[in-house]
Amino acid sequence: MKKIEIYDTTLRDGAQGEGVSFSLQDKLAITERLDEIGVDYIEGGYPASNEKDSEYFRRVQEMDLKNIKVCAFGMTRRKGMTAAEDPGMNALLDSGAPVVTIVGKTHDFHVTDVLRVSLEENLSMIADSIGIMVEKGREAIYDAEHFFDGWKANPDYAAQTIQTAAKAGARMVVLCDTNGGSLPEEIAMLTRAAIEALEPFGVPVGIHTHNDGDLAVANALSAVDAGAQQIQGTINGFGERCGNADLISCVANLALKKKGYEVLGGDGLEHLTELSRFVYDTANVNRRNNQAFVGQSAFAHKGGMHVHAVNRASSSYEHISPELVGNERRVLVSELSGRSNIMALTTKMNIEQDRKVMDEILARVVDLENKGFQFEAAEASFELLVRKTLGTFTPHFKTMKYHVEVEDFVHQQDMELTTEATIKLQVGDQLRHEVGEGDGPIDALSAALRKALDGVFPNLKRMKLVDYKVRVVNSEAGTAARTRVQIECSDESDVWGTIGVSENVIQASWNALVDAVEYKLHKDEAASKQGMPDEVAAAN
């Protein structure tokens, strides 16, 4: 098995992506997760650029890392000074990082027109920068910026730059598709050319690709097939412009699809989904549901024909088993569904033999979706719909009335909006009348509902609202258009979605909120009954 090194640059290159930012604690937490999964290198940042990165390198030395090597990133020395005099070089050395990655110019155009030095001076800058790191006992990796564009423009000079880094002691030369515009066949051909140029020095090559042509992963894999021994990329493909190669997909493809390659020490694949979601949450970035391998929709099946086939043989519409990467299969329900979808989603209710009930549920779903409902992200509302169809749904409370009021208060030219919700519920034989305030209608309604129910159902204290989305369904109807509200809630063990649709956004929100609370109460009751003796559960 040929080992392919995985070099993560989420904390540096990934943080350059729009909307991505990591605190110091975030960076340390991600480092720990990547170490646990078996990543070989992590690029912690550029210590000369800011105090946070400098502090990261101080703090990371206190961590008990088992697998990963920490890299400091920097550029070649400045023109007109020695490497020993250069503040950037000294910052890299002072970081204490055992590995230093130096990026230098490969494309002659960038040397003369962007950096504005002679071609000879650029070679000296590369040699001096790599040389001082090796002299000080650091492992040096050389990132050949704009390698592919540079080789196409001037192959002789591009070869000189990477050979200079190799002569100076670089352990690895990484070929960078910095603009992200190369095609897989170009990547493969020029990777082989670079390997040939470096063969006399015994220095291997790595690959660093960007996704501007939506080919970053394909390009990285092409380079590996051509002989590259390291992939640089980011978790979830974070990065500047269109992002970097997504290491999740790179690792999964190498480990599961290509023969003869070993990544992550041959282990850790089953944690890829968990890692992906951890990095999204840490960066406070919305997950890509359609992300390959680890996305929520990666193994989601909607069409009735697909679900029927998957129920018989999962490989009929799945390229791998989702469990291999820590993901799970999902069956969606919509107007495209067939009886197979309903059967898959209602297995625990033991109604698959009742054809009449199945058809009734499916007809109800189709009717509601025509009115603007969408159950794909509202599994909790779908389960309640099934219970109501079966006649097994017992509401925990009844809405008598609710009212929302928004008042404006002006203070020194600043307008503050206070939203107040009043609700009246029947809970058992009690009438409960409560008022709640919030930042908006749904927040105020939620506050009032909790006041009314928390004393009766204390387990609701563990429920929280995670997401709230509003969308107009039929915009052509103007102000009379129906509004779809989707709510996502969670507790200590579960996440669930509910939906409401109405011409009135407050009513749609209320319906979705009521479903969310009812689902929580029903699932908790079901869980408690599972722990009871059979005769007690039946009595309850």
N, C-alpha and C positions, 0 to 999 in steps of 0.2 A: 504493500500500500504506500502510495506517495503522499507524504504529509503536505498539506497546504496551510500555510500560516494565515491566521485571521488577525488583521490589524484594524482596530476600531478607532475612528476619528470623530465619533459622535460629539464628544465634548469640545472639539475645536472646529472642525469643518462643518459638522452638523449644526453647531450653535450659530453658524453664519446664515442659516436658513431664516427666511422671513417668519416672524412670530415665535421663534424658538429662543429660549433663554434659560440658563441653568444657574441656580445659586451655588455657592460653594458646597453646601450640604448635598444638593442634588448631584453634583459631580462626584462626590465621594460615594454616595449611595449607588450610582450607576457603575462606578468602578468596582464596587464590591459584587454587584450582580454579574458583571461581565467576567470577573475572576471566577465566580462560582460555576459559570457555565462552560469555562475552559477556553476563553478567548486568549490568544497569545500575546497581543500588544494592545495597549490603550494609549492614545495620544491625549495627554492631559490638558494641553493648551500651550500658549506662547508666553513664557514667563516674563518676557521683556515688555509685553503689551499692557498688562494691568495688574493691580494688586491681588485681585481674586485668584488669578492663575498662579501668581507667585505663592500665595498662601496654600493653594491646592497642593503644590509640590512639597511644601513643608508638612502638611497634614497627612498626605498619602504615605509618607515614610513611616508613620505610626501604625499603619494598617497591616494586618497579618495576611498578606496576599499569598495565595498558593500557586497560581498558574500564570498570572498575567505579568508582563513587563511594562513598566510605566515609561512613556516617551515624552520628552520635551520637544517642542517644535520651534524651528526658527529658520531664518533666511541666511544666505551666505553673508560673509563679512561685507561691510560697506567698502566702496571704492576709496582709494587714497589712504587706507590705514591698514595696519597689520591685524591679524585675527586676535592677537593678544590684547590689542588696544580697543577692539570693537565692543561697545556696551552690550550688544545683542549676544555676542559669543560668550561674554562673561556671565550674562543672565542665564544662559543655557547651562553653563558649567555650575553656577551657583545653585541651580534648582536641585541638584543632587540626583536627578533622574539618571538611571543606569543606561538608558538609551536616548540618543539624540537624533532627531530627524531633521535634516537640512534640505531645504528646497532651493533649487538653483535654476537658472535659465538654460534652456536647451535650444530654443528657437532663435536664430540669429537676428531676426527682426526685433524681438523683445530685448535682446542685448543692446543693439545699437540705437533703437528708437524709443524704447520704454525705459530701460535702465540707463541708457546713454553712456556706455563704456565700450571700450574696444573689445573685439572678440578674444584677444589674448588676455586682457585683464579679467574677463569673465572666467576664463579657465583657471587663472591664478586664484580668484575668489573661491572657486569650488575646491581647489586643491588645499588652500589654506584653511578653509572652514572645516572640511572633513578631517584634515590632518591634525588640527589642534584637539579635536574631540577624541580621536584615536590615541593621540599622545597622552591625553589626560585619563585614559583608561575607560572611555565610554564606547559603547557599541554605537556605530554610526550607520544610519540609513540615509540614502540620498534619494530625494524625490526629484525626478527630472521633469520639471514643469513644461507644459506644452510640447511634450516629447513627440507625439504623433504629427502634429502640425509642423514642428521643427524638422523632423526627419524628412517629411515630404518636400519641404522648402529647400533644405540644405543637408542631405544625409551625411556628408563628410564631417561637417561641423557638429551635428547632433551626436555622431559617434564619438567625436573627440571629447565632448562634455561628459558623457557617461564613463568613458575610459579614464578620464582624469579623476573622477570620483573613485573609481575602482582602484587606480594606482595609489590614491591617497589613503586607502584603507577602508572604504565603505564595505560593510558586510552584505548589503543588499542595495541594488539600484531599482527604484520603483518608477515605472513608466506611467506618466500622467496624461490622460486625455482631458486636459484642463477645461477646454471649451465644450466638451461633451458632444462633439459633432462627428466623431469617427464611426465607421461601420464595422461590424464584427469581422468581416474578411480583411479589412485594413489592419485592425488590431492584431489579428493572428499573424499576418504577414510581417508586420513591423516588429512584433514581439520576437519572432524568430530571428529577424535581422539584428535586434539588440543582443540577443543571447549569443549569436555568432560573434558580434563585436567584442563581447565581454569574455568569451571563452578562454583567451590566453591568461586572463587574470583570475579565473575560477570564481567569479562573483555572480550569484544568481539574480534574477529579476523578479520584481513584483508588479502589480497593476493597480492603478488608481483611476477610476472612471467616474464621469459625471453624466447626468441623465437628460441632457438637453435634447437629445434625439430619442428619448425613451428607450435607450439601449444599454444603459449602464450595467445591468446585470448580465445581459447577453455578451457585452464586450468583455466583462471581467472573466466570464466562463470561457470565452474564446481565447483569451490570453493564457489562461491556465492550461487549456488543451495544447497551446503552442509552446508551453514550457515554463510559464510564470509559476513561482513558488509561494507567492504571498498575494492576498487580496486586501486592499485597503477600502474601507467603506464605512457606512454608518448604520445604526439600527433604525429601521423603518425608512431608510433612504433620506433622512433629514439632510439639508445642505443648501448652499447658495443656489439661487435661481431655481432650477428644476430638481435640485438635490443630487446626492451621490448614489453610488451603487448600494442597494439595500442588502446589508449583510445577512438579514434573515433569509432572503431568497437565495443568495449566493451559497450560504451554508447548507440549506435544505436541498438545493439542486445537486451540489457536490456530493453530499452524503447519501442521498436517496436515488439520484438519477444517473450519476456518472460512476463508472466502474474504476476502481483502483485508486481513489482519493480518500484520504483521512483528514477530517477537520474536528476541531474541539476535542482532540484526544480520543475520538471515536465515541464520545458520549455527549449528553446535554441537549440532544435534539428535542426531547419531549418537553423541554422548558422554553422552547422558542416563542410560543404564544404568550406565555406568562411574561417573558422578558420584553417582548414587543409592547405589550399593554402597560407594563411598568414604566417603560421609557416614555410612552405617550402621556401617561398620567403625571409623571414627574415633570415633563416639559409643559404640562397643561395645554396639550395640543389634542384636538379631536382625532379619534382613531379613523383610519380609512377602512370602512367596512369591507371593501372589495380587495383589500390587500392580499396578495397571493400567500398561501400556506396558513397565515395566522389571522386573517381578517374574519370578522363575524360572519361575513357572507361567503367565505372561501369554500365552505361545504354546506351551503344552504340550498335547498331544493324547493322550487315553487310549482313548476308545471306538473300536472297530475301524471303524465306519462313518465316523467323523470322519477317521481317519487315511487311509482309502482315498480319501476325497474330497480331502483336503489334498494327497495325493501327485499327484493329477491337476490340481488348481487350488487353490493356497494360499488364494485369496480366498474359497473356499467356507466356511471356518470361521475366517478371520482378518480383522480389520477393517483392518489395515495390514500391510505387510511388516515383520517384526521388525527387519530391518537398518536401517530408517530411524531407529530410536532406539537402535541399538547393541545390541539384544537378539538372541536366536537361537531358532529353532524347536526344540522337544523332543518326541520321541515317547515315551510312557510304556508300560510293559508291565504288565498285570495280568490278573485273571480276566475283565475286560471286553474284553480285546484280541481282535483278529482277526488273520488272517494278514498283513494290511497292516502292523500294528504290528511284527510280527516281521521282515518284509521291510525296513522302514525302519531298524530298529535293527541289522540284520545286513548292510547293503549292502556294507560293506568285506570281508565274508567270501565274497561271491559264491555264495550258496546260494539265491537267490530262486527259481531254477527247480526246486529240489528240494522238491516239494510234501510228500513224506513226512516229510522232516526238519523242515519248517516246522510240520507238524501235531504232530510229536513234541515239538518245543520248546514249542508252545502248550499241549499237554496237560500237560507237566511244570510249566509256570508255573501253570496252573489248579490242579493238584494241590497244589503248594507253597503257594499263596495260601490254599487251604482249611485248611492247617495253620498259618497265621499269618504266612507270609512276605509281604513287600510290596516289590516291585522298583522302585517309582516313584522312590525316592531311593537305590536301590542298583544303579545301572547296572553297576558293576564286578562285583558278584555275578552279575548277569544275563549279562554277557559270558562269565564263567567257566562258567556253566551251559551256554551255547551251545557253548563249546569242548568241554566234557565230553560233550555230546550228539553232537557231530560226531566225537568220538574224537581230537581234536587237542590235548587238554590233557595236558601233562606236568608233574606236580608237581615243584617244586624241592626239596622236603623232605617227609619223612614223620613224622608225630607218633607217637612211641612211647608216651609218657605225659606227663602234667603233673599238678602238685599245687599247691594254694594253701593257705596257712596264715595265720591271723590271730592275733596274740598281743597281750595287753594288758599294758602296763607302767604302773604308777601312780607318779607323781611329785608329791608335795605336793598331793594331792587332784585333780590333773589327770591324766586318763587319755589315754595316747597309744596309738594302734593302729598296729602295724607289720605290714604285709602282705608275705609272702614267697612267691614262686612258684618252683617247681622244674620244669624241663622236660627231656625227653630226646627228641632228634630224630635222624633218620637223614638226612644230607645227602650224597648220592652214596654212597660206600662208607665214610663216616665216621659214627661215633656221637658226638653232641655233647650233653653233659649240663651245664646251666647253672642258676644261681640268680640271681634278680633281686628287688629290693625296690621297693616303691612305695607311694603313698598309698592305693591300693585294689587289688582283684584285677586289674582290667584293666591298671592301670599297672604292677603287678608282673609280670604275664604279658608285657606288651609289653617291659619291661626285660630279662627273661630271654630272650625270643625274639630281641631285637636282639643280645644277647651271643652267642647261638648262631649267628647268621647274618651279622653285620656283617663278620666276617673273610673270609667266602666271597663275600658280595655287598656290596661297599663302597658301591654306589649307594643302599642302604637308609638310609645316613646322611642323605640329603637328604629322606627321607620323615618326615612328622610327623603325629601324630593331632590333628585339628582339633576334632572333636565326638564325643560319646558319648551315646546316648539309649537308655533302657530303657522298655519298655511291656509291661504284662500284656495278653495277647491274649484269653484266655477266663477272665475273672475269676470266673465262676460256678463254676469248678473249685477255688476256694480255694487252698490251699497247693500243689496239684498243677497249677496253671495254667501254661500255656506263656508264656514270656517272649521278647519280640522285642527284640533288640539291634541298633541301627544305629550304624555307625561311619563318620565322614567323615575322610578323610586327604588330604594334599596334598603336592606337591613343588614344585620351582621353576616348573613349567609346567602343572600339572594339579590338579584336585580330583576325588575319586571317593568313592562311597559303597558300603558293603558291609553285609550283614545276616546275622544268625544267629538261629535260633529253637530253643528247647529248654525243657523243664520246669526245667532247671538254668541259672540265669543265668550261671554261670561257663562252662558249655559253650557257651551261645549267644554269649557274648563272645569266647571262643576261636575259634569258627568264623568269626565276623565278622572277627576280627583276622587269621586265616590267609588269608581271602579278600583282605583289603586288601594283605597282603604279596605274595601270589601275583599279584595284578593288577599291582602295581608292577613286579615282576620280568618278567612277560610283556610289558607295554607297553614297557619299556625295551629288551627284546630285539627287539621288533618295530621300534622306532625305529632301533636300531643296524643292523638288516638293511636298512632302507630306504636307508641310506647306503653299502651294499656293492654291488659289481658283482653282477649277477644270478647268475652261476655260484657265487660265494662265498656269497651269501645262501641259495641252494638247498642247498649243502653243510652249512649251519648249521641 
